């Protein structure tokens, strides 16, 4: 899931177990970058017919919802790339963490090379 968002690619969400249903709810209902593949009986782990897979792919590729998802995921990907750029917030947070780690270890008399 993370790799497709980072690449700006909308996908179909087909949760099967563990944390996948929660993740699917988030990416389908909250940030709207996925289309859900529905099981026949609406349960997790239920049967999925080929017609449902076709419906999900068509919605992604040709439907209005697919256009919205593509736009949403492209915006999120752009924000993610900006965050990890040389001047991005994620990069700055990492540098601050490394600096703090080095300061604590230097105070303890340990030699730290970065």
C-alpha positions as CSV (number, residue, x, y, z in Angstrom):
1,X,0.0,0.0,0.0
2,X,2.7,2.5,1.0
3,X,4.7,1.9,-2.2
4,X,1.8,2.5,-4.5
5,X,0.9,5.7,-2.7
6,X,4.5,6.9,-2.8
7,X,4.5,6.2,-6.6
8,X,1.2,8.0,-7.0
9,X,-0.7,4.9,-8.2
10,X,-4.3,4.2,-7.2
11,X,-5.1,0.5,-6.6
12,X,-7.9,-1.8,-5.6
13,X,-8.1,-2.7,-1.9
14,X,-8.9,-6.3,-1.3
15,X,-8.5,-6.9,2.5
16,X,-8.2,-10.4,3.6
17,X,-7.1,-10.4,7.3
18,X,-5.1,-8.9,10.1
19,X,-4.7,-5.1,9.8
20,X,-5.8,-5.1,6.1
21,X,-9.4,-4.2,6.8
22,X,-8.4,-1.2,8.9
23,X,-5.9,-0.1,6.2
24,X,-8.5,-0.6,3.5
25,X,-11.1,1.5,5.3
26,X,-8.5,4.3,5.7
27,X,-7.4,4.3,2.0
28,X,-10.9,3.8,0.6
29,X,-13.1,5.9,2.9
30,X,-10.7,8.5,4.4
31,X,-8.0,9.5,1.9
32,X,-9.9,8.1,-1.1
33,X,-7.0,6.6,-3.1
34,X,-8.3,3.1,-3.5
35,X,-11.5,1.3,-4.7
36,X,-12.7,-1.6,-2.6
37,X,-13.0,-5.1,-4.1
38,X,-16.2,-6.5,-2.5
39,X,-16.8,-10.1,-1.5
40,X,-20.1,-11.8,-2.5
41,X,-21.3,-11.9,1.1
42,X,-19.7,-8.7,2.4
43,X,-17.3,-10.5,4.8
44,X,-13.6,-10.4,5.0
45,X,-12.2,-13.5,3.3
46,X,-15.4,-14.2,1.4
47,X,-15.6,-15.2,-2.2
48,X,-14.8,-12.5,-4.9
49,X,-16.1,-13.1,-8.3
50,X,-14.3,-12.1,-11.5
51,X,-17.1,-9.7,-12.3
52,X,-16.3,-7.8,-9.1
53,X,-12.6,-7.6,-10.0
54,X,-13.6,-6.3,-13.5
55,X,-15.9,-3.7,-11.8
56,X,-13.1,-2.4,-9.5
57,X,-10.6,-2.2,-12.3
58,X,-13.0,-0.4,-14.6
59,X,-13.9,2.1,-11.8
60,X,-10.2,2.8,-11.3
61,X,-9.4,3.2,-15.0
62,X,-12.5,4.8,-16.5
63,X,-14.8,6.0,-13.7
64,X,-15.2,9.4,-12.1
65,X,-14.1,7.9,-8.8
66,X,-11.0,6.6,-10.4
67,X,-10.1,10.1,-11.6
68,X,-10.6,11.5,-8.1
69,X,-8.5,8.7,-6.7
70,X,-5.7,9.4,-9.2
71,X,-5.7,13.1,-8.3
72,X,-5.7,12.3,-4.6
73,X,-2.9,9.8,-4.7
74,X,-0.8,12.1,-6.9
75,X,-1.2,14.9,-4.4
76,X,-0.2,12.6,-1.5
77,X,2.8,11.3,-3.4
78,X,4.0,14.9,-4.2
79,X,3.7,15.8,-0.5
80,X,5.6,12.7,0.5
81,X,8.4,13.4,-2.0
82,X,8.6,17.0,-0.6
83,X,8.8,15.7,2.9
84,X,11.8,13.6,2.2
85,X,13.6,16.1,0.0
86,X,16.7,17.9,1.3
87,X,14.7,20.7,2.8
88,X,11.6,18.6,3.8
89,X,10.2,18.1,7.2
90,X,10.9,14.4,7.4
91,X,14.5,14.9,6.4
92,X,14.9,17.7,9.0
93,X,13.3,15.5,11.7
94,X,15.7,12.7,10.9
95,X,18.7,15.1,11.1
96,X,17.5,16.4,14.5
97,X,17.1,12.9,15.8
98,X,20.6,11.9,14.7
99,X,22.1,15.1,16.1
100,X,20.3,14.5,19.5
101,X,21.6,10.9,19.5
102,X,25.2,12.0,18.8
103,X,25.0,14.7,21.5
104,X,23.8,12.2,24.1
105,X,26.5,9.7,23.2
106,X,29.2,12.4,23.2
107,X,28.1,13.5,26.7
108,X,28.4,9.9,27.8
109,X,32.0,9.8,26.5
110,X,31.3,7.6,23.5
111,X,32.7,8.5,20.1
112,X,30.1,8.7,17.4
113,X,30.8,9.1,13.8
114,X,28.0,10.0,11.3
